Amino acid sequence: MKQADRHIDWNTDDSATILRKIQCGDGNPGVLDIINDTEIYLHNACLEPNLKGTPGDILATRNGAICRATTDGAIWIGHLRKKGKDTFKLPANEILGLPYGEGERDITFEKEGEIGYLHSPFHNGAMNTNQCKRLLQAYENARADKDIHTIVLMGGEDFFSNGIHLNAIEAAPRPAEESWNNINAMDDLCEAIIRTTDKVTVAALSGNAGAGGVFFALTCDKIYARNGVVLNPHYKNMGNLFGSEYWTYLLPKRVGRGNEPLVMEHRLPISAINGVEMGLLTSCFGETVAQFREILRNKVHELDHHAILADKPVVREKDEAKKPLNDYRQEELEHMKLNFFGFDPSYHVARYKFVLREPKSHTPLYLAKHRQRVKNRT
């Protein structure tokens, strides 16, 4: 499919048509368009239900996204990419030099009786510092709601979470400092969930999860996934990144102490079914997102909420007495500090190549098993 097939005519195309055109090339390469006389690729679009204006005009900004009018309404465009070599996706306001825009657009909360569902469909599952902080605030607001006993973290349909936002870090004036800010904001979010003893917490993975996003899910009491979901819980492919998000506390509790290398050194995708077998997931079900979410609601209602809530304070107190949660965090961050600020630039090189989609010079050993065997023999 060529760009001509995706070309948007803002004077004739309606919102549904424009959304289809952007979504069919959303990951790569995007839809080439012109904004302010500059050729630019459009990504991460969703419908705006209320705003209207002259087709093509920018009507508002919010959480880094721009709202553009269509013939029958408007759409939000979350990310843009400049045309040219060595460019990558960034929030639309950063590319255009527009205000960030206040108010929520990509985080929503809905209640069904005593159960709250917190949605965070961040583009490609990446969570920058600001998104982590806003999601933490939304979580704390849900936790303060005395009418609910369960909080379900829904993520997005395509991705649950993929951890820290490598594009935002690469674009920052000081990537090492932004890496540090991002991982600490992610840790703050994970810590809040781990320390929640007055609510049942559930992670609902409609889509895939990777790196810190997997351990973000593991902070919850129950972790459910759609059958087709794929997990990539390892960090090492990103320049031997150690990882944080309390994985050194959470992983042994799920897979058993001593089995951590089966997950962290594996470096290959883990299917939902294998994730259940390993203990990473509580269970998996549903072929489509709609099926998964329908079954999910029934499962959440059927949980023994009283028993779970009775056990949580006891387990947390026992774990804290054995080793304070803050100790896990500080130990992980000491490793991360070396990754970010140390003499070995591997993380920064790997991040740069990942963001710019540079191909590998050769097949890595963890994939090329035949070369592994040759190396072992020699």
DAZIJO-V744321 format. One record per residue. N is the residue number from 1. RES is the residue in three letters. OMEGA is omega as a letter, one per 20 degrees, with the letter a starting at -180 (none if undefined). Layout:
BEGIN
N;RES;OMEGA
N;RES;OMEGA
END
This chain:
BEGIN
1;MET;a
2;LYS;r
3;GLN;r
4;ALA;r
5;ASP;a
6;ARG;a
7;HIS;a
8;ILE;r
9;ASP;a
10;TRP;a
11;ASN;a
12;THR;a
13;ASP;r
14;ASP;a
15;SER;a
16;ALA;r
17;THR;a
18;ILE;r
19;LEU;r
20;ARG;a
21;LYS;a
22;ILE;a
23;GLN;a
24;CYS;r
25;GLY;a
26;ASP;a
27;GLY;a
28;ASN;j
29;PRO;a
30;GLY;r
31;VAL;a
32;LEU;a
33;ASP;r
34;ILE;r
35;ILE;a
36;ASN;r
37;ASP;a
38;THR;r
39;GLU;a
40;ILE;r
41;TYR;a
42;LEU;r
43;HIS;r
44;ASN;a
45;ALA;r
46;CYS;a
47;LEU;r
48;GLU;a
49;PRO;a
50;ASN;a
51;LEU;r
52;LYS;r
53;GLY;r
54;THR;a
55;PRO;r
56;GLY;a
57;ASP;r
58;ILE;a
59;LEU;a
60;ALA;r
61;THR;r
62;ARG;r
63;ASN;r
64;GLY;a
65;ALA;r
66;ILE;r
67;CYS;a
68;ARG;a
69;ALA;r
70;THR;a
71;THR;a
72;ASP;r
73;GLY;a
74;ALA;r
75;ILE;r
76;TRP;r
77;ILE;a
78;GLY;a
79;HIS;r
80;LEU;r
81;ARG;r
82;LYS;r
83;LYS;r
84;GLY;a
85;LYS;r
86;ASP;r
87;THR;r
88;PHE;a
89;LYS;r
90;LEU;r
91;PRO;a
92;ALA;a
93;ASN;r
94;GLU;r
95;ILE;a
96;LEU;a
97;GLY;a
98;LEU;r
99;PRO;a
100;TYR;r
101;GLY;a
102;GLU;r
103;GLY;a
104;GLU;r
105;ARG;a
106;ASP;r
107;ILE;r
108;THR;a
109;PHE;r
110;GLU;a
111;LYS;r
112;GLU;a
113;GLY;a
114;GLU;a
115;ILE;r
116;GLY;a
117;TYR;a
118;LEU;a
119;HIS;r
120;SER;a
121;PRO;a
122;PHE;a
123;HIS;a
124;ASN;r
125;GLY;a
126;ALA;a
127;MET;r
128;ASN;a
129;THR;a
130;ASN;r
131;GLN;r
132;CYS;a
133;LYS;r
134;ARG;r
135;LEU;r
136;LEU;r
137;GLN;r
138;ALA;r
139;TYR;r
140;GLU;r
141;ASN;r
142;ALA;a
143;ARG;a
144;ALA;a
145;ASP;a
146;LYS;a
147;ASP;a
148;ILE;r
149;HIS;a
150;THR;r
151;ILE;r
152;VAL;r
153;LEU;a
154;MET;a
155;GLY;r
156;GLY;a
157;GLU;a
158;ASP;a
159;PHE;r
160;PHE;r
161;SER;r
162;ASN;r
163;GLY;a
164;ILE;a
165;HIS;a
166;LEU;r
167;ASN;r
168;ALA;r
169;ILE;a
170;GLU;a
171;ALA;a
172;ALA;r
173;PRO;r
174;ARG;a
175;PRO;a
176;ALA;r
177;GLU;r
178;GLU;r
179;SER;r
180;TRP;r
181;ASN;a
182;ASN;a
183;ILE;r
184;ASN;r
185;ALA;r
186;MET;r
187;ASP;r
188;ASP;r
189;LEU;r
190;CYS;a
191;GLU;a
192;ALA;a
193;ILE;r
194;ILE;a
195;ARG;r
196;THR;r
197;THR;a
198;ASP;r
199;LYS;r
200;VAL;r
201;THR;a
202;VAL;r
203;ALA;a
204;ALA;a
205;LEU;r
206;SER;a
207;GLY;a
208;ASN;r
209;ALA;a
210;GLY;r
211;ALA;a
212;GLY;r
213;GLY;r
214;VAL;a
215;PHE;r
216;PHE;r
217;ALA;a
218;LEU;r
219;THR;a
220;CYS;r
221;ASP;r
222;LYS;r
223;ILE;r
224;TYR;r
225;ALA;r
226;ARG;a
227;ASN;a
228;GLY;a
229;VAL;r
230;VAL;r
231;LEU;r
232;ASN;a
233;PRO;a
234;HIS;r
235;TYR;a
236;LYS;r
237;ASN;r
238;MET;r
239;GLY;a
240;ASN;r
241;LEU;a
242;PHE;a
243;GLY;r
244;SER;a
245;GLU;r
246;TYR;a
247;TRP;a
248;THR;r
249;TYR;a
250;LEU;a
251;LEU;r
252;PRO;r
253;LYS;a
254;ARG;a
255;VAL;a
256;GLY;a
257;ARG;a
258;GLY;a
259;ASN;a
260;GLU;r
261;PRO;r
262;LEU;r
263;VAL;a
264;MET;a
265;GLU;a
266;HIS;r
267;ARG;r
268;LEU;r
269;PRO;r
270;ILE;r
271;SER;r
272;ALA;a
273;ILE;r
274;ASN;r
275;GLY;r
276;VAL;a
277;GLU;a
278;MET;a
279;GLY;r
280;LEU;a
281;LEU;r
282;THR;r
283;SER;r
284;CYS;a
285;PHE;r
286;GLY;r
287;GLU;r
288;THR;r
289;VAL;a
290;ALA;r
291;GLN;a
292;PHE;a
293;ARG;r
294;GLU;r
295;ILE;a
296;LEU;a
297;ARG;r
298;ASN;a
299;LYS;a
300;VAL;r
301;HIS;a
302;GLU;r
303;LEU;r
304;ASP;a
305;HIS;a
306;HIS;r
307;ALA;r
308;ILE;a
309;LEU;r
310;ALA;a
311;ASP;a
312;LYS;a
313;PRO;a
314;VAL;a
315;VAL;a
316;ARG;r
317;GLU;r
318;LYS;r
319;ASP;a
320;GLU;r
321;ALA;a
322;LYS;r
323;LYS;a
324;PRO;a
325;LEU;a
326;ASN;r
327;ASP;r
328;TYR;a
329;ARG;a
330;GLN;r
331;GLU;r
332;GLU;a
333;LEU;r
334;GLU;r
335;HIS;a
336;MET;r
337;LYS;r
338;LEU;r
339;ASN;a
340;PHE;a
341;PHE;a
342;GLY;a
343;PHE;a
344;ASP;a
345;PRO;a
346;SER;a
347;TYR;a
348;HIS;r
349;VAL;a
350;ALA;r
351;ARG;r
352;TYR;a
353;LYS;r
354;PHE;a
355;VAL;a
356;LEU;r
357;ARG;r
358;GLU;a
359;PRO;r
360;LYS;r
361;SER;r
362;HIS;r
363;THR;a
364;PRO;a
365;LEU;a
366;TYR;r
367;LEU;a
368;ALA;a
369;LYS;a
370;HIS;r
371;ARG;r
372;GLN;a
373;ARG;r
374;VAL;a
375;LYS;a
376;ASN;a
377;ARG;a
378;THR;none
END
